[in-house]
Structures are given as C-alpha cells and as structure tokens.
Amino acid sequence: MPGDVSSLAVPLWIMAVLSIIEALLLIAIGVGGYLVYSRVMTVVNELEARHVAPLREQASEILADVKIVTSRVAHQTERVDHAITGTIDRVDETAARVRAGVHGRVSQAVGVMRGVRAVIMTLLQRESHA
C-alpha cells in the first residue's frame, strides 16, 4: 500500500543516521577548530615573547635616549640664546657709548668751528666797513 507507515521506516532511518553523522561531523569540526585556534595562539604568544618583546624593550630604550638628547639640546639652545642675547645687549650698549662719545666730541668740534667762523666773519665785516 502506498500510504503504509512501514514503507517510510527505511527512509526515516537513513535520515536519522545522516543527521547523527552530520552532528558528529559538526562536533569534530568544532573540536578541530578549537585545537587549531589554541595552537595558533601558542605560536603567536611564543613569537611575541621571542621577537616582539625584545623589540619593544629596544624601542623603549631608544625613546629614552631620544628624550635625553632632546632635553640636552633644549638646554644648550637655551644657553646659546641667553649668550647671544647678552652679547647683543653688550654690543648695543657699546654702540650707544661710542655714539655718545663721538657725538660729544663732534659737538665740541662743531662749536669750535662755529666760533672760529664767527670770529672770521666778524673780522671780515670790520675790514669791509673800514
């Protein structure tokens, strides 16, 4: 009979066995994936411990050296700037003193020359009136 339940028993058993095989296969894939993941993580941790950690330490040492050098350069730059500023101030002060000294002497010389000119002009005017 086409509607008989006994005729469906074999295909149902086949489907049940295939479902169990699929479940076992999925469990095996999950366990295998976990094993691969744990091995990869072990390799990554070993690589990090062997290679990355020493490089990180070296980079930290280099950065510490760079900080020290930068600090020294900044200090020396400050000293040079202070020295240059002091030198420029002294040059300006010296130039002002020289200017004041020259101006005083030139003023005296101009005064003497004006006096001599006034005397000469007075003498020339007396001669022209006489």
VEXLOVO-57011 format. One record per atom (N, C-alpha, C): x, y, z; chain; residue in one letter; residue number from 1. Coordinates in Angstrom, 1 decimal. Layout:
! VEXLOVO-57011
+--------+--------+--------+-----+------+-----+
:     c1 :     c2 :     c3 : mol : type : seq :
+--------+--------+--------+-----+------+-----+
:      X :      Y :      Z :   A :    a : NUM :
...
+--------+--------+--------+-----+------+-----+
This chain:
! VEXLOVO-57011
+--------+--------+--------+-----+------+-----+
:     c1 :     c2 :     c3 : mol : type : seq :
+--------+--------+--------+-----+------+-----+
:    0.8 :   -1.2 :    0.0 :   A :    m :   1 :
:    0.0 :    0.0 :    0.0 :   A :    m :   1 :
:    0.9 :    1.3 :    0.0 :   A :    m :   1 :
:    0.4 :    2.2 :   -0.8 :   A :    p :   2 :
:    1.3 :    3.4 :   -0.9 :   A :    p :   2 :
:    1.2 :    4.2 :    0.4 :   A :    p :   2 :
:    0.2 :    4.2 :    1.2 :   A :    g :   3 :
:    0.2 :    5.0 :    2.4 :   A :    g :   3 :
:    0.6 :    4.3 :    3.6 :   A :    g :   3 :
:    1.3 :    3.2 :    3.5 :   A :    d :   4 :
:    1.7 :    2.4 :    4.6 :   A :    d :   4 :
:    2.9 :    3.0 :    5.3 :   A :    d :   4 :
:    2.8 :    3.0 :    6.7 :   A :    v :   5 :
:    3.9 :    3.6 :    7.5 :   A :    v :   5 :
:    5.1 :    2.8 :    7.5 :   A :    v :   5 :
:    5.1 :    1.5 :    7.3 :   A :    s :   6 :
:    6.2 :    0.6 :    7.2 :   A :    s :   6 :
:    7.1 :    0.9 :    6.0 :   A :    s :   6 :
:    6.5 :    1.4 :    5.0 :   A :    s :   7 :
:    7.3 :    1.8 :    3.8 :   A :    s :   7 :
:    8.1 :    3.1 :    4.1 :   A :    s :   7 :
:    7.8 :    3.9 :    5.0 :   A :    l :   8 :
:    8.5 :    5.1 :    5.4 :   A :    l :   8 :
:    9.6 :    4.8 :    6.4 :   A :    l :   8 :
:    9.7 :    3.7 :    7.0 :   A :    a :   9 :
:   10.6 :    3.4 :    8.1 :   A :    a :   9 :
:   12.1 :    3.4 :    7.6 :   A :    a :   9 :
:   12.4 :    2.9 :    6.4 :   A :    v :  10 :
:   13.7 :    2.8 :    5.9 :   A :    v :  10 :
:   14.2 :    4.3 :    5.6 :   A :    v :  10 :
:   13.5 :    5.1 :    4.8 :   A :    p :  11 :
:   14.0 :    6.4 :    4.6 :   A :    p :  11 :
:   14.1 :    7.2 :    5.9 :   A :    p :  11 :
:   13.3 :    7.0 :    6.9 :   A :    l :  12 :
:   13.4 :    7.7 :    8.2 :   A :    l :  12 :
:   14.7 :    7.3 :    8.9 :   A :    l :  12 :
:   15.0 :    6.0 :    8.8 :   A :    w :  13 :
:   16.2 :    5.5 :    9.5 :   A :    w :  13 :
:   17.5 :    6.1 :    8.7 :   A :    w :  13 :
:   17.4 :    6.2 :    7.5 :   A :    i :  14 :
:   18.5 :    6.8 :    6.7 :   A :    i :  14 :
:   18.7 :    8.3 :    7.1 :   A :    i :  14 :
:   17.6 :    9.0 :    7.2 :   A :    m :  15 :
:   17.7 :   10.4 :    7.5 :   A :    m :  15 :
:   18.2 :   10.6 :    8.9 :   A :    m :  15 :
:   17.8 :    9.7 :    9.9 :   A :    a :  16 :
:   18.2 :    9.8 :   11.2 :   A :    a :  16 :
:   19.7 :    9.5 :   11.3 :   A :    a :  16 :
:   20.2 :    8.5 :   10.6 :   A :    v :  17 :
:   21.6 :    8.2 :   10.6 :   A :    v :  17 :
:   22.4 :    9.3 :   10.0 :   A :    v :  17 :
:   21.9 :    9.9 :    8.9 :   A :    l :  18 :
:   22.6 :   11.0 :    8.3 :   A :    l :  18 :
:   22.7 :   12.2 :    9.2 :   A :    l :  18 :
:   21.6 :   12.5 :   10.0 :   A :    s :  19 :
:   21.6 :   13.6 :   10.9 :   A :    s :  19 :
:   22.6 :   13.4 :   12.0 :   A :    s :  19 :
:   22.7 :   12.1 :   12.5 :   A :    i :  20 :
:   23.7 :   11.8 :   13.5 :   A :    i :  20 :
:   25.1 :   12.0 :   13.0 :   A :    i :  20 :
:   25.3 :   11.6 :   11.8 :   A :    i :  21 :
:   26.6 :   11.7 :   11.1 :   A :    i :  21 :
:   27.0 :   13.2 :   11.0 :   A :    i :  21 :
:   26.0 :   14.0 :   10.5 :   A :    e :  22 :
:   26.2 :   15.5 :   10.4 :   A :    e :  22 :
:   26.5 :   16.1 :   11.8 :   A :    e :  22 :
:   25.8 :   15.7 :   12.8 :   A :    a :  23 :
:   26.0 :   16.3 :   14.1 :   A :    a :  23 :
:   27.4 :   15.9 :   14.6 :   A :    a :  23 :
:   27.9 :   14.6 :   14.4 :   A :    l :  24 :
:   29.2 :   14.2 :   14.8 :   A :    l :  24 :
:   30.3 :   15.0 :   14.0 :   A :    l :  24 :
:   30.0 :   15.2 :   12.7 :   A :    l :  25 :
:   30.9 :   15.9 :   11.8 :   A :    l :  25 :
:   31.0 :   17.4 :   12.3 :   A :    l :  25 :
:   29.9 :   18.0 :   12.6 :   A :    l :  26 :
:   30.0 :   19.4 :   13.2 :   A :    l :  26 :
:   30.7 :   19.5 :   14.5 :   A :    l :  26 :
:   30.5 :   18.5 :   15.4 :   A :    i :  27 :
:   31.3 :   18.5 :   16.6 :   A :    i :  27 :
:   32.8 :   18.3 :   16.4 :   A :    i :  27 :
:   33.1 :   17.4 :   15.4 :   A :    a :  28 :
:   34.5 :   17.2 :   15.1 :   A :    a :  28 :
:   35.1 :   18.5 :   14.5 :   A :    a :  28 :
:   34.4 :   19.2 :   13.6 :   A :    i :  29 :
:   34.9 :   20.4 :   13.1 :   A :    i :  29 :
:   35.1 :   21.5 :   14.2 :   A :    i :  29 :
:   34.2 :   21.5 :   15.1 :   A :    g :  30 :
:   34.3 :   22.5 :   16.2 :   A :    g :  30 :
:   35.5 :   22.2 :   17.1 :   A :    g :  30 :
:   35.7 :   20.9 :   17.4 :   A :    v :  31 :
:   36.9 :   20.5 :   18.2 :   A :    v :  31 :
:   38.2 :   20.8 :   17.4 :   A :    v :  31 :
:   38.2 :   20.4 :   16.1 :   A :    g :  32 :
:   39.4 :   20.7 :   15.3 :   A :    g :  32 :
:   39.7 :   22.2 :   15.2 :   A :    g :  32 :
:   38.6 :   23.0 :   15.1 :   A :    g :  33 :
:   38.8 :   24.5 :   15.0 :   A :    g :  33 :
:   39.4 :   25.0 :   16.3 :   A :    g :  33 :
:   38.9 :   24.4 :   17.5 :   A :    y :  34 :
:   39.4 :   24.9 :   18.7 :   A :    y :  34 :
:   40.9 :   24.5 :   18.9 :   A :    y :  34 :
:   41.3 :   23.3 :   18.4 :   A :    l :  35 :
:   42.7 :   22.8 :   18.5 :   A :    l :  35 :
:   43.6 :   23.7 :   17.6 :   A :    l :  35 :
:   43.1 :   24.0 :   16.4 :   A :    v :  36 :
:   43.9 :   24.9 :   15.5 :   A :    v :  36 :
:   44.0 :   26.3 :   16.2 :   A :    v :  36 :
:   43.0 :   26.8 :   16.7 :   A :    y :  37 :
:   43.0 :   28.1 :   17.4 :   A :    y :  37 :
:   44.0 :   28.1 :   18.5 :   A :    y :  37 :
:   44.0 :   27.1 :   19.4 :   A :    s :  38 :
:   44.9 :   27.0 :   20.5 :   A :    s :  38 :
:   46.3 :   26.9 :   20.1 :   A :    s :  38 :
:   46.6 :   26.1 :   19.0 :   A :    r :  39 :
:   48.0 :   26.0 :   18.5 :   A :    r :  39 :
:   48.4 :   27.4 :   17.9 :   A :    r :  39 :
:   47.6 :   28.0 :   17.2 :   A :    v :  40 :
:   47.9 :   29.3 :   16.6 :   A :    v :  40 :
:   48.2 :   30.3 :   17.7 :   A :    v :  40 :
:   47.4 :   30.3 :   18.7 :   A :    m :  41 :
:   47.6 :   31.3 :   19.8 :   A :    m :  41 :
:   48.9 :   31.0 :   20.5 :   A :    m :  41 :
:   49.2 :   29.7 :   20.7 :   A :    t :  42 :
:   50.5 :   29.3 :   21.3 :   A :    t :  42 :
:   51.7 :   29.9 :   20.5 :   A :    t :  42 :
:   51.6 :   29.7 :   19.2 :   A :    v :  43 :
:   52.7 :   30.2 :   18.3 :   A :    v :  43 :
:   52.7 :   31.7 :   18.3 :   A :    v :  43 :
:   51.6 :   32.4 :   18.3 :   A :    v :  44 :
:   51.6 :   33.8 :   18.4 :   A :    v :  44 :
:   52.2 :   34.3 :   19.7 :   A :    v :  44 :
:   51.9 :   33.7 :   20.8 :   A :    n :  45 :
:   52.4 :   34.1 :   22.1 :   A :    n :  45 :
:   53.9 :   33.8 :   22.1 :   A :    n :  45 :
:   54.4 :   32.7 :   21.6 :   A :    e :  46 :
:   55.8 :   32.4 :   21.5 :   A :    e :  46 :
:   56.6 :   33.5 :   20.7 :   A :    e :  46 :
:   56.0 :   33.8 :   19.5 :   A :    l :  47 :
:   56.6 :   34.8 :   18.6 :   A :    l :  47 :
:   56.7 :   36.2 :   19.3 :   A :    l :  47 :
:   55.6 :   36.5 :   20.0 :   A :    e :  48 :
:   55.6 :   37.8 :   20.7 :   A :    e :  48 :
:   56.6 :   37.8 :   21.8 :   A :    e :  48 :
:   56.8 :   36.7 :   22.6 :   A :    a :  49 :
:   57.7 :   36.6 :   23.6 :   A :    a :  49 :
:   59.2 :   36.6 :   23.1 :   A :    a :  49 :
:   59.4 :   36.0 :   22.0 :   A :    r :  50 :
:   60.8 :   35.9 :   21.4 :   A :    r :  50 :
:   61.2 :   37.1 :   20.6 :   A :    r :  50 :
:   60.2 :   37.7 :   19.9 :   A :    h :  51 :
:   60.6 :   38.7 :   18.9 :   A :    h :  51 :
:   60.1 :   40.1 :   19.3 :   A :    h :  51 :
:   58.8 :   40.2 :   19.6 :   A :    v :  52 :
:   58.2 :   41.5 :   19.8 :   A :    v :  52 :
:   58.6 :   42.1 :   21.1 :   A :    v :  52 :
:   58.7 :   41.3 :   22.2 :   A :    a :  53 :
:   59.0 :   41.9 :   23.5 :   A :    a :  53 :
:   60.4 :   42.5 :   23.5 :   A :    a :  53 :
:   61.5 :   41.8 :   22.9 :   A :    p :  54 :
:   62.8 :   42.5 :   22.9 :   A :    p :  54 :
:   62.8 :   43.7 :   22.0 :   A :    p :  54 :
:   62.0 :   43.7 :   20.9 :   A :    l :  55 :
:   62.0 :   44.9 :   20.1 :   A :    l :  55 :
:   61.3 :   46.1 :   20.8 :   A :    l :  55 :
:   60.3 :   45.7 :   21.6 :   A :    r :  56 :
:   59.6 :   46.8 :   22.3 :   A :    r :  56 :
:   60.5 :   47.4 :   23.4 :   A :    r :  56 :
:   61.4 :   46.5 :   24.0 :   A :    e :  57 :
:   62.3 :   47.0 :   25.0 :   A :    e :  57 :
:   63.4 :   47.9 :   24.3 :   A :    e :  57 :
:   63.9 :   47.5 :   23.2 :   A :    q :  58 :
:   64.8 :   48.3 :   22.5 :   A :    q :  58 :
:   64.2 :   49.6 :   22.0 :   A :    q :  58 :
:   63.0 :   49.6 :   21.6 :   A :    a :  59 :
:   62.3 :   50.8 :   21.2 :   A :    a :  59 :
:   62.2 :   51.8 :   22.4 :   A :    a :  59 :
:   61.8 :   51.2 :   23.5 :   A :    s :  60 :
:   61.7 :   52.0 :   24.8 :   A :    s :  60 :
:   63.0 :   52.6 :   25.1 :   A :    s :  60 :
:   64.1 :   51.8 :   25.0 :   A :    e :  61 :
:   65.5 :   52.4 :   25.3 :   A :    e :  61 :
:   65.8 :   53.5 :   24.4 :   A :    e :  61 :
:   65.5 :   53.3 :   23.1 :   A :    i :  62 :
:   65.8 :   54.3 :   22.1 :   A :    i :  62 :
:   65.0 :   55.6 :   22.4 :   A :    i :  62 :
:   63.8 :   55.4 :   22.7 :   A :    l :  63 :
:   63.0 :   56.6 :   23.0 :   A :    l :  63 :
:   63.5 :   57.3 :   24.3 :   A :    l :  63 :
:   64.0 :   56.6 :   25.3 :   A :    a :  64 :
:   64.5 :   57.2 :   26.5 :   A :    a :  64 :
:   65.8 :   58.0 :   26.1 :   A :    a :  64 :
:   66.6 :   57.4 :   25.2 :   A :    d :  65 :
:   67.8 :   58.1 :   24.7 :   A :    d :  65 :
:   67.4 :   59.4 :   24.0 :   A :    d :  65 :
:   66.4 :   59.3 :   23.1 :   A :    v :  66 :
:   66.0 :   60.4 :   22.3 :   A :    v :  66 :
:   65.5 :   61.5 :   23.3 :   A :    v :  66 :
:   64.8 :   61.2 :   24.3 :   A :    k :  67 :
:   64.3 :   62.2 :   25.3 :   A :    k :  67 :
:   65.5 :   62.9 :   26.0 :   A :    k :  67 :
:   66.5 :   62.1 :   26.3 :   A :    i :  68 :
:   67.7 :   62.7 :   27.0 :   A :    i :  68 :
:   68.4 :   63.6 :   26.0 :   A :    i :  68 :
:   68.6 :   63.2 :   24.8 :   A :    v :  69 :
:   69.2 :   64.1 :   23.8 :   A :    v :  69 :
:   68.4 :   65.3 :   23.6 :   A :    v :  69 :
:   67.1 :   65.2 :   23.4 :   A :    t :  70 :
:   66.2 :   66.3 :   23.2 :   A :    t :  70 :
:   66.3 :   67.3 :   24.4 :   A :    t :  70 :
:   66.4 :   66.8 :   25.6 :   A :    s :  71 :
:   66.5 :   67.6 :   26.8 :   A :    s :  71 :
:   67.8 :   68.4 :   26.7 :   A :    s :  71 :
:   68.9 :   67.7 :   26.4 :   A :    r :  72 :
:   70.2 :   68.3 :   26.3 :   A :    r :  72 :
:   70.2 :   69.4 :   25.3 :   A :    r :  72 :
:   69.7 :   69.1 :   24.1 :   A :    v :  73 :
:   69.6 :   70.1 :   23.0 :   A :    v :  73 :
:   68.8 :   71.3 :   23.4 :   A :    v :  73 :
:   67.7 :   71.1 :   24.1 :   A :    a :  74 :
:   66.9 :   72.2 :   24.5 :   A :    a :  74 :
:   67.7 :   73.1 :   25.5 :   A :    a :  74 :
:   68.4 :   72.4 :   26.4 :   A :    h :  75 :
:   69.1 :   73.2 :   27.4 :   A :    h :  75 :
:   70.3 :   74.0 :   26.8 :   A :    h :  75 :
:   71.0 :   73.3 :   25.8 :   A :    q :  76 :
:   72.1 :   74.0 :   25.2 :   A :    q :  76 :
:   71.5 :   75.2 :   24.3 :   A :    q :  76 :
:   70.4 :   74.9 :   23.7 :   A :    t :  77 :
:   69.8 :   76.0 :   22.9 :   A :    t :  77 :
:   69.4 :   77.2 :   23.7 :   A :    t :  77 :
:   68.9 :   76.9 :   24.9 :   A :    e :  78 :
:   68.6 :   78.0 :   25.9 :   A :    e :  78 :
:   69.8 :   78.7 :   26.3 :   A :    e :  78 :
:   70.9 :   78.0 :   26.5 :   A :    r :  79 :
:   72.2 :   78.7 :   26.9 :   A :    r :  79 :
:   72.7 :   79.5 :   25.8 :   A :    r :  79 :
:   72.7 :   79.0 :   24.6 :   A :    v :  80 :
:   73.2 :   79.8 :   23.4 :   A :    v :  80 :
:   72.3 :   81.0 :   23.2 :   A :    v :  80 :
:   71.0 :   80.9 :   23.3 :   A :    d :  81 :
:   70.1 :   82.0 :   23.2 :   A :    d :  81 :
:   70.4 :   83.1 :   24.2 :   A :    d :  81 :
:   70.7 :   82.6 :   25.4 :   A :    h :  82 :
:   71.0 :   83.6 :   26.5 :   A :    h :  82 :
:   72.3 :   84.3 :   26.2 :   A :    h :  82 :
:   73.3 :   83.5 :   25.8 :   A :    a :  83 :
:   74.6 :   84.1 :   25.5 :   A :    a :  83 :
:   74.5 :   85.1 :   24.3 :   A :    a :  83 :
:   73.8 :   84.8 :   23.3 :   A :    i :  84 :
:   73.6 :   85.7 :   22.1 :   A :    i :  84 :
:   72.9 :   86.9 :   22.5 :   A :    i :  84 :
:   71.8 :   86.8 :   23.3 :   A :    t :  85 :
:   71.1 :   87.9 :   23.8 :   A :    t :  85 :
:   72.0 :   88.8 :   24.6 :   A :    t :  85 :
:   72.8 :   88.3 :   25.5 :   A :    g :  86 :
:   73.7 :   89.1 :   26.3 :   A :    g :  86 :
:   74.7 :   89.8 :   25.5 :   A :    g :  86 :
:   75.2 :   89.1 :   24.5 :   A :    t :  87 :
:   76.2 :   89.7 :   23.6 :   A :    t :  87 :
:   75.6 :   90.8 :   22.8 :   A :    t :  87 :
:   74.4 :   90.6 :   22.3 :   A :    i :  88 :
:   73.7 :   91.7 :   21.5 :   A :    i :  88 :
:   73.5 :   92.9 :   22.4 :   A :    i :  88 :
:   73.1 :   92.6 :   23.7 :   A :    d :  89 :
:   72.8 :   93.8 :   24.6 :   A :    d :  89 :
:   74.1 :   94.5 :   24.8 :   A :    d :  89 :
:   75.2 :   93.8 :   25.0 :   A :    r :  90 :
:   76.5 :   94.5 :   25.2 :   A :    r :  90 :
:   77.0 :   95.3 :   24.0 :   A :    r :  90 :
:   76.7 :   94.7 :   22.8 :   A :    v :  91 :
:   77.1 :   95.5 :   21.6 :   A :    v :  91 :
:   76.2 :   96.7 :   21.5 :   A :    v :  91 :
:   75.0 :   96.6 :   21.7 :   A :    d :  92 :
:   74.1 :   97.8 :   21.7 :   A :    d :  92 :
:   74.6 :   98.8 :   22.7 :   A :    d :  92 :
:   74.9 :   98.4 :   23.9 :   A :    e :  93 :
:   75.4 :   99.3 :   24.9 :   A :    e :  93 :
:   76.7 :  100.0 :   24.5 :   A :    e :  93 :
:   77.6 :   99.2 :   23.9 :   A :    t :  94 :
:   78.9 :   99.8 :   23.5 :   A :    t :  94 :
:   78.6 :  100.7 :   22.3 :   A :    t :  94 :
:   77.8 :  100.4 :   21.4 :   A :    a :  95 :
:   77.5 :  101.3 :   20.3 :   A :    a :  95 :
:   76.9 :  102.6 :   20.8 :   A :    a :  95 :
:   76.0 :  102.5 :   21.8 :   A :    a :  96 :
:   75.4 :  103.8 :   22.4 :   A :    a :  96 :
:   76.5 :  104.6 :   23.1 :   A :    a :  96 :
:   77.5 :  104.0 :   23.8 :   A :    r :  97 :
:   78.6 :  104.7 :   24.4 :   A :    r :  97 :
:   79.4 :  105.4 :   23.4 :   A :    r :  97 :
:   79.8 :  104.6 :   22.3 :   A :    v :  98 :
:   80.6 :  105.2 :   21.2 :   A :    v :  98 :
:   79.9 :  106.4 :   20.6 :   A :    v :  98 :
:   78.6 :  106.2 :   20.3 :   A :    r :  99 :
:   77.8 :  107.2 :   19.7 :   A :    r :  99 :
:   77.8 :  108.5 :   20.6 :   A :    r :  99 :
:   77.6 :  108.3 :   21.9 :   A :    a : 100 :
:   77.5 :  109.4 :   22.8 :   A :    a : 100 :
:   78.9 :  110.1 :   22.9 :   A :    a : 100 :
:   80.0 :  109.3 :   22.9 :   A :    g : 101 :
:   81.3 :  109.9 :   23.0 :   A :    g : 101 :
:   81.6 :  110.6 :   21.7 :   A :    g : 101 :
:   81.3 :  110.0 :   20.5 :   A :    v : 102 :
:   81.6 :  110.7 :   19.3 :   A :    v : 102 :
:   80.7 :  111.9 :   19.1 :   A :    v : 102 :
:   79.5 :  111.8 :   19.5 :   A :    h : 103 :
:   78.6 :  113.0 :   19.4 :   A :    h : 103 :
:   79.1 :  114.1 :   20.3 :   A :    h : 103 :
:   79.5 :  113.8 :   21.4 :   A :    g : 104 :
:   80.1 :  114.9 :   22.3 :   A :    g : 104 :
:   81.3 :  115.6 :   21.7 :   A :    g : 104 :
:   82.2 :  114.8 :   21.2 :   A :    r : 105 :
:   83.4 :  115.4 :   20.6 :   A :    r : 105 :
:   83.1 :  116.1 :   19.3 :   A :    r : 105 :
:   82.2 :  115.5 :   18.5 :   A :    v : 106 :
:   81.8 :  116.2 :   17.3 :   A :    v : 106 :
:   81.1 :  117.5 :   17.6 :   A :    v : 106 :
:   80.3 :  117.5 :   18.6 :   A :    s : 107 :
:   79.6 :  118.8 :   19.0 :   A :    s : 107 :
:   80.6 :  119.8 :   19.5 :   A :    s : 107 :
:   81.6 :  119.4 :   20.2 :   A :    q : 108 :
:   82.6 :  120.3 :   20.6 :   A :    q : 108 :
:   83.4 :  120.9 :   19.4 :   A :    q : 108 :
:   83.7 :  120.0 :   18.5 :   A :    a : 109 :
:   84.4 :  120.4 :   17.3 :   A :    a : 109 :
:   83.6 :  121.4 :   16.5 :   A :    a : 109 :
:   82.3 :  121.1 :   16.3 :   A :    v : 110 :
:   81.4 :  122.0 :   15.6 :   A :    v : 110 :
:   81.3 :  123.3 :   16.3 :   A :    v : 110 :
:   81.2 :  123.3 :   17.6 :   A :    g : 111 :
:   81.2 :  124.5 :   18.4 :   A :    g : 111 :
:   82.4 :  125.4 :   18.2 :   A :    g : 111 :
:   83.6 :  124.7 :   18.2 :   A :    v : 112 :
:   84.8 :  125.4 :   18.0 :   A :    v : 112 :
:   84.8 :  126.0 :   16.6 :   A :    v : 112 :
:   84.4 :  125.2 :   15.6 :   A :    m : 113 :
:   84.4 :  125.7 :   14.2 :   A :    m : 113 :
:   83.5 :  126.8 :   14.0 :   A :    m : 113 :
:   82.3 :  126.8 :   14.7 :   A :    r : 114 :
:   81.4 :  127.9 :   14.6 :   A :    r : 114 :
:   82.0 :  129.2 :   15.2 :   A :    r : 114 :
:   82.7 :  128.9 :   16.3 :   A :    g : 115 :
:   83.3 :  130.1 :   17.0 :   A :    g : 115 :
:   84.4 :  130.7 :   16.1 :   A :    g : 115 :
:   85.2 :  129.8 :   15.5 :   A :    v : 116 :
:   86.2 :  130.3 :   14.5 :   A :    v : 116 :
:   85.6 :  131.0 :   13.4 :   A :    v : 116 :
:   84.5 :  130.5 :   12.9 :   A :    r : 117 :
:   83.8 :  131.1 :   11.7 :   A :    r : 117 :
:   83.2 :  132.5 :   12.1 :   A :    r : 117 :
:   82.7 :  132.5 :   13.3 :   A :    a : 118 :
:   82.1 :  133.8 :   13.8 :   A :    a : 118 :
:   83.2 :  134.8 :   13.9 :   A :    a : 118 :
:   84.4 :  134.4 :   14.4 :   A :    v : 119 :
:   85.5 :  135.4 :   14.6 :   A :    v : 119 :
:   85.9 :  135.8 :   13.2 :   A :    v : 119 :
:   86.0 :  134.9 :   12.3 :   A :    i : 120 :
:   86.5 :  135.3 :   10.9 :   A :    i : 120 :
:   85.4 :  136.2 :   10.3 :   A :    i : 120 :
:   84.2 :  135.9 :   10.4 :   A :    m : 121 :
:   83.1 :  136.7 :    9.8 :   A :    m : 121 :
:   83.1 :  138.1 :   10.4 :   A :    m : 121 :
:   83.4 :  138.2 :   11.7 :   A :    t : 122 :
:   83.4 :  139.5 :   12.4 :   A :    t : 122 :
:   84.6 :  140.3 :   11.9 :   A :    t : 122 :
:   85.8 :  139.6 :   11.7 :   A :    l : 123 :
:   86.9 :  140.3 :   11.2 :   A :    l : 123 :
:   86.7 :  140.7 :    9.8 :   A :    l : 123 :
:   86.1 :  139.9 :    9.0 :   A :    l : 124 :
:   85.9 :  140.3 :    7.6 :   A :    l : 124 :
:   84.9 :  141.4 :    7.5 :   A :    l : 124 :
:   83.9 :  141.5 :    8.3 :   A :    q : 125 :
:   82.9 :  142.6 :    8.3 :   A :    q : 125 :
:   83.5 :  143.8 :    8.8 :   A :    q : 125 :
:   84.5 :  143.8 :    9.7 :   A :    r : 126 :
:   85.1 :  145.0 :   10.2 :   A :    r : 126 :
:   86.0 :  145.6 :    9.1 :   A :    r : 126 :
:   86.7 :  144.7 :    8.4 :   A :    e : 127 :
:   87.5 :  145.2 :    7.3 :   A :    e : 127 :
:   86.7 :  145.8 :    6.1 :   A :    e : 127 :
:   85.5 :  145.2 :    5.9 :   A :    s : 128 :
:   84.7 :  145.8 :    4.8 :   A :    s : 128 :
:   84.1 :  147.1 :    5.2 :   A :    s : 128 :
:   83.9 :  147.4 :    6.5 :   A :    h : 129 :
:   83.4 :  148.6 :    7.0 :   A :    h : 129 :
:   84.5 :  149.7 :    7.1 :   A :    h : 129 :
:   85.6 :  149.2 :    7.2 :   A :    a : 130 :
:   86.7 :  150.2 :    7.4 :   A :    a : 130 :
:   87.2 :  150.8 :    6.2 :   A :    a : 130 :
+--------+--------+--------+-----+------+-----+
